[in-house]
Amino acid sequence: MTLYAIRLAALSMALTLGAAAAQEPYPSKPITVVVPFGAGAGTDVITRTITDRMARQMGATIVVDNKAGASGQIGTEFVARAQPDGYTLLVATNSTHSGNPYLFKKLRYDPVKSFAPVGRMTINPLALLVRQDSPFKSAGDLVRFAQQHPDKLSYGYGNTGGQVSSAMLINMAKIKALAVPYKTTPQAFTDLLSGQIDFTFVDIAASQALIDGGKIRALGVTSPNRFTGMGNVPALRETPGLEDFALFAWLGLVAPAGTPAPVIVRLNAELRAALDSPEVKQKLEQRTGSIVEPTTSVEFSSFLREQGALWKRRIGEAGIQPE
């Protein structure tokens, strides 16, 4: 056989193998879903609830991988650089995609160009939290104390939702408080319970168990109206001076840019089916304080743009300077 014939045979075999691989059913190996925050955080709890159902539906293995740090940047960058084959996905959040672009001078990923939207997972109001033995029984109590005792209060945050919500409170109420940043939300809870900080804003998904257990008290929620699952807790907008207060966290599934469209369509269908199942919907609403409203990929893409504009405005109004 001539050298030309050998090369031709090799090329033919490569093309045949490539075509076979392209026709390989998805998924044919484990899928990794990266959560850019620590284990036990609200994002982690919600993700595991949804992906457990998706794995059963798909007859596949889905591994949740926590890659925390830098307000979600570490895990997000990791997925942005991953192969666009549908086997490495990211749980995008208000931190990674709405807040970080305006809180940091440089990001090593583009929240729009680096990813292909799959679908929204949940919407999650945040709550203004204090210890159960705190003297503050309402948001108004906290604001009045801070106004009368400048620089006496401190607050912590483990993500951009907590950071921006706290800055909004301070700006709207015209008070001062010492900011204490944490790598993750559970660390903020530890210092809140021990009295190292006075208040924090955390999504209800992560704080529900501590609220139900009587260890912390919710003074208000950041949603425009009272949250159905916590009807006795007022919206912060009900507090004089905070009438314009409205913000919420959100979670969604994205893939690296360039992921084949059929894979995105399949993932969106499986995500929506999981969210529509009574079992998952009940867990998310009752146990994590989530609002479940599934979207198409196109709807989620529009939602991402809208939230980016909203958070840019809120961060600017709060006077937060990018780091």
C-alpha positions as CSV (number, residue, x, y, z in Angstrom):
1,M,0.0,0.0,0.0
2,T,1.4,3.4,-0.9
3,L,1.9,6.2,1.6
4,Y,-0.9,8.1,0.0
5,A,-3.3,5.1,0.4
6,I,-2.2,4.7,4.1
7,R,-3.0,8.4,4.8
8,L,-6.3,8.2,3.0
9,A,-7.3,5.1,5.0
10,A,-6.3,6.8,8.2
11,L,-8.3,9.9,7.3
12,S,-11.3,7.8,6.4
13,M,-11.1,5.9,9.8
14,A,-10.9,9.2,11.7
15,L,-13.9,10.7,9.9
16,T,-15.9,7.5,10.6
17,L,-14.9,7.6,14.3
18,G,-15.8,11.3,14.4
19,A,-19.2,10.7,12.9
20,A,-19.9,7.9,15.4
21,A,-18.9,10.1,18.3
22,A,-21.1,12.9,17.0
23,Q,-24.0,10.5,17.0
24,E,-23.3,9.3,20.5
25,P,-26.4,9.8,22.6
26,Y,-26.3,12.5,25.3
27,P,-25.5,12.0,28.0
28,S,-23.1,9.0,27.7
29,K,-20.9,9.9,30.7
30,P,-21.3,11.7,34.1
31,I,-22.3,15.4,34.0
32,T,-20.6,17.8,36.4
33,V,-22.5,20.7,37.7
34,V,-20.3,23.3,39.3
35,V,-21.7,25.3,42.3
36,P,-19.5,28.3,42.7
37,F,-20.2,28.5,46.5
38,G,-19.6,26.2,49.5
39,A,-21.4,23.1,50.5
40,G,-24.4,23.9,52.7
41,A,-25.1,27.3,51.2
42,G,-28.5,27.9,49.7
43,T,-27.2,27.6,46.2
44,D,-25.8,24.1,47.0
45,V,-29.0,22.9,48.7
46,I,-31.2,24.0,45.8
47,T,-28.9,22.6,43.2
48,R,-28.7,19.2,44.7
49,T,-32.5,19.0,45.0
50,I,-32.9,19.8,41.3
51,T,-30.0,17.7,39.9
52,D,-31.1,14.6,41.9
53,R,-34.4,14.7,40.0
54,M,-32.7,15.5,36.7
55,A,-30.3,12.5,37.1
56,R,-33.3,10.1,37.7
57,Q,-35.2,11.5,34.7
58,M,-32.2,11.2,32.4
59,G,-30.9,7.9,33.7
60,A,-27.6,9.7,34.2
61,T,-25.0,10.5,36.8
62,I,-24.8,14.1,37.8
63,V,-22.0,15.2,40.1
64,V,-22.3,18.4,42.1
65,D,-18.8,20.0,42.5
66,N,-18.4,22.9,44.9
67,K,-15.8,25.4,43.8
68,A,-16.1,28.3,46.2
69,G,-14.2,31.6,46.3
70,A,-13.9,35.2,45.1
71,S,-17.7,35.7,45.2
72,G,-18.3,32.8,42.8
73,Q,-15.5,33.8,40.3
74,I,-13.4,30.7,40.8
75,G,-16.1,28.2,39.9
76,T,-17.5,30.4,37.2
77,E,-14.2,30.9,35.4
78,F,-13.5,27.1,35.6
79,V,-16.7,26.4,33.6
80,A,-16.1,29.2,31.2
81,R,-12.9,27.5,30.2
82,A,-14.4,24.0,30.1
83,Q,-15.1,21.9,27.0
84,P,-18.4,23.0,25.5
85,D,-19.7,19.4,25.3
86,G,-22.5,19.5,27.9
87,Y,-20.6,17.6,30.5
88,T,-19.5,20.6,32.6
89,L,-22.2,23.0,33.6
90,L,-22.5,26.0,36.0
91,V,-25.1,27.1,38.4
92,A,-25.1,30.8,37.5
93,T,-26.3,33.2,40.2
94,N,-27.0,36.9,40.8
95,S,-23.5,37.0,42.2
96,T,-21.7,35.5,39.2
97,H,-23.7,37.1,36.5
98,S,-25.5,40.2,37.8
99,G,-23.3,41.6,40.6
100,N,-19.7,40.7,39.9
101,P,-19.5,42.6,36.6
102,Y,-20.1,45.8,38.5
103,L,-18.4,44.9,41.8
104,F,-15.0,43.9,40.3
105,K,-12.9,45.9,37.9
106,K,-11.7,42.8,36.1
107,L,-13.4,39.4,35.6
108,R,-11.7,36.5,33.8
109,Y,-15.0,35.5,32.2
110,D,-17.7,37.4,30.4
111,P,-21.1,36.8,31.9
112,V,-22.8,36.9,28.5
113,K,-20.2,35.8,25.9
114,S,-18.7,33.0,28.0
115,F,-21.9,31.0,28.5
116,A,-24.9,29.5,26.8
117,P,-28.1,30.0,29.0
118,V,-30.0,26.7,29.7
119,G,-32.8,27.9,32.0
120,R,-33.7,29.6,35.3
121,M,-33.8,27.4,38.4
122,T,-35.2,29.6,41.2
123,I,-35.8,33.1,42.4
124,N,-34.8,33.6,46.0
125,P,-35.8,36.6,48.2
126,L,-33.2,37.5,50.9
127,A,-34.0,38.2,54.5
128,L,-32.6,40.8,56.9
129,L,-31.5,38.6,59.8
130,V,-30.4,39.1,63.5
131,R,-29.8,36.8,66.4
132,Q,-32.9,35.5,68.2
133,D,-31.8,37.4,71.3
134,S,-31.2,40.6,69.4
135,P,-33.0,43.7,70.9
136,F,-34.1,44.5,67.3
137,K,-37.7,43.3,66.7
138,S,-38.1,45.0,63.4
139,A,-36.1,46.7,60.6
140,G,-37.3,50.0,62.0
141,D,-35.8,49.2,65.4
142,L,-32.4,48.5,63.7
143,V,-32.5,51.6,61.6
144,R,-33.4,53.9,64.5
145,F,-30.6,52.4,66.7
146,A,-28.1,52.9,63.9
147,Q,-29.2,56.5,63.4
148,Q,-28.8,57.2,67.1
149,H,-25.6,55.3,67.5
150,P,-23.4,55.8,64.4
151,D,-20.7,53.1,63.8
152,K,-22.0,50.8,66.6
153,L,-23.4,48.1,64.3
154,S,-21.6,45.6,62.0
155,Y,-22.8,43.4,59.3
156,G,-21.5,40.4,57.3
157,Y,-22.0,39.0,53.9
158,G,-20.8,35.9,52.0
159,N,-22.0,36.8,48.5
160,T,-23.0,39.8,46.4
161,G,-26.7,39.5,47.4
162,G,-25.8,40.1,51.0
163,Q,-23.3,42.8,50.1
164,V,-25.6,44.8,47.8
165,S,-28.7,44.4,50.1
166,S,-26.7,45.7,53.1
167,A,-25.3,48.6,51.1
168,M,-28.9,49.5,49.9
169,L,-30.1,49.5,53.5
170,I,-27.3,51.7,54.7
171,N,-27.7,54.1,51.8
172,M,-31.5,54.4,52.0
173,A,-31.7,54.6,55.8
174,K,-28.7,57.0,55.9
175,I,-26.9,55.0,58.6
176,K,-23.4,53.6,59.1
177,A,-22.2,50.1,59.9
178,L,-19.0,48.2,59.7
179,A,-18.8,45.7,56.8
180,V,-17.3,42.3,57.4
181,P,-16.9,40.1,54.2
182,Y,-16.8,36.3,54.4
183,K,-15.8,33.7,51.9
184,T,-19.1,31.9,52.3
185,T,-22.5,32.4,53.9
186,P,-22.1,29.7,56.6
187,Q,-19.2,31.7,58.0
188,A,-21.4,34.8,58.3
189,F,-24.0,32.7,60.2
190,T,-21.3,31.5,62.7
191,D,-20.3,35.1,63.6
192,L,-23.9,36.3,63.7
193,L,-24.9,33.6,66.2
194,S,-21.8,34.3,68.3
195,G,-22.4,38.0,68.4
196,Q,-19.4,39.0,66.3
197,I,-21.7,40.8,63.8
198,D,-25.1,42.4,64.4
199,F,-27.0,41.6,61.1
200,T,-26.8,40.1,57.7
201,F,-28.8,39.6,54.6
202,V,-29.0,36.0,53.4
203,D,-31.3,34.2,51.0
204,I,-34.1,32.4,52.7
205,A,-32.9,29.1,51.2
206,A,-29.9,29.1,53.4
207,S,-31.5,30.7,56.5
208,Q,-34.8,28.9,56.7
209,A,-33.6,26.1,59.0
210,L,-32.0,28.6,61.5
211,I,-35.2,30.7,61.4
212,D,-37.4,27.6,62.0
213,G,-35.0,26.4,64.7
214,G,-35.4,29.7,66.6
215,K,-31.8,30.7,66.4
216,I,-32.2,33.7,64.2
217,R,-35.0,36.2,63.5
218,A,-36.0,37.6,60.2
219,L,-36.8,41.3,60.4
220,G,-37.8,41.7,56.7
221,V,-37.6,40.3,53.2
222,T,-36.2,41.9,50.2
223,S,-38.9,40.9,47.8
224,P,-41.4,43.6,46.6
225,N,-44.1,42.0,48.7
226,R,-44.3,39.7,51.6
227,F,-43.0,36.2,50.8
228,T,-45.7,33.6,50.8
229,G,-43.7,31.2,52.9
230,M,-43.0,33.8,55.6
231,G,-46.2,35.8,55.6
232,N,-45.7,37.2,59.1
233,V,-42.4,38.8,58.1
234,P,-42.9,42.2,56.4
235,A,-41.3,43.3,53.2
236,L,-38.6,45.9,53.9
237,R,-40.5,48.2,51.7
238,E,-43.1,48.5,54.5
239,T,-40.4,50.3,56.7
240,P,-40.5,54.1,56.5
241,G,-37.5,55.3,54.4
242,L,-37.1,51.9,52.6
243,E,-40.1,52.2,50.3
244,D,-37.9,51.6,47.2
245,F,-36.2,48.5,48.6
246,A,-36.5,45.5,46.3
247,L,-33.9,42.9,45.3
248,F,-33.7,39.1,45.0
249,A,-31.3,36.4,44.4
250,W,-31.7,33.9,41.6
251,L,-30.1,30.7,40.3
252,G,-29.9,29.3,36.8
253,L,-28.2,26.7,34.7
254,V,-25.7,27.6,32.0
255,A,-23.1,25.8,29.9
256,P,-19.9,27.0,28.3
257,A,-20.4,29.0,25.1
258,G,-20.4,26.9,22.0
259,T,-22.2,23.9,23.6
260,P,-24.3,22.3,20.8
261,A,-27.9,23.5,20.6
262,P,-29.4,20.0,20.8
263,V,-27.7,19.6,24.2
264,I,-29.0,22.9,25.5
265,V,-32.5,21.9,24.3
266,R,-32.3,18.6,26.1
267,L,-30.9,20.1,29.3
268,N,-33.7,22.8,29.3
269,A,-36.4,20.2,28.9
270,E,-35.0,18.1,31.7
271,L,-34.6,21.1,34.0
272,R,-38.1,22.3,33.4
273,A,-39.5,18.7,34.0
274,A,-37.6,18.6,37.3
275,L,-38.9,22.0,38.4
276,D,-42.5,21.0,37.4
277,S,-42.5,17.8,39.4
278,P,-44.6,18.2,42.6
279,E,-41.9,16.6,44.7
280,V,-39.2,19.1,43.7
281,K,-41.5,22.1,43.6
282,Q,-42.7,21.4,47.1
283,K,-39.2,21.0,48.5
284,L,-37.9,24.2,46.9
285,E,-40.9,26.3,48.0
286,Q,-41.4,24.9,51.5
287,R,-37.8,24.0,52.5
288,T,-35.7,26.6,50.8
289,G,-38.1,29.6,50.3
290,S,-37.7,29.5,46.6
291,I,-40.0,30.8,43.9
292,V,-40.2,28.3,41.1
293,E,-41.0,29.7,37.6
294,P,-39.3,27.6,34.9
295,T,-38.2,29.3,31.7
296,T,-37.1,28.5,28.2
297,S,-33.5,29.2,27.2
298,V,-34.5,32.3,25.4
299,E,-36.6,33.6,28.3
300,F,-33.7,33.0,30.7
301,S,-31.3,34.9,28.3
302,S,-33.7,37.9,28.5
303,F,-33.9,37.5,32.3
304,L,-30.1,37.6,32.5
305,R,-29.9,40.9,30.6
306,E,-32.7,42.5,32.7
307,Q,-31.0,41.4,36.0
308,G,-27.7,42.7,34.9
309,A,-29.2,46.2,34.3
310,L,-31.0,46.1,37.6
311,W,-28.0,45.2,39.7
312,K,-25.9,47.7,37.9
313,R,-28.4,50.4,38.9
314,R,-28.7,49.1,42.5
315,I,-24.9,48.9,43.0
316,G,-24.5,52.4,41.6
317,E,-27.2,53.8,43.9
318,A,-25.6,52.1,46.9
319,G,-22.3,53.8,46.1
320,I,-20.3,50.6,46.0
321,Q,-17.0,51.0,44.2
322,P,-15.6,48.1,42.2
323,E,-12.6,46.4,43.7
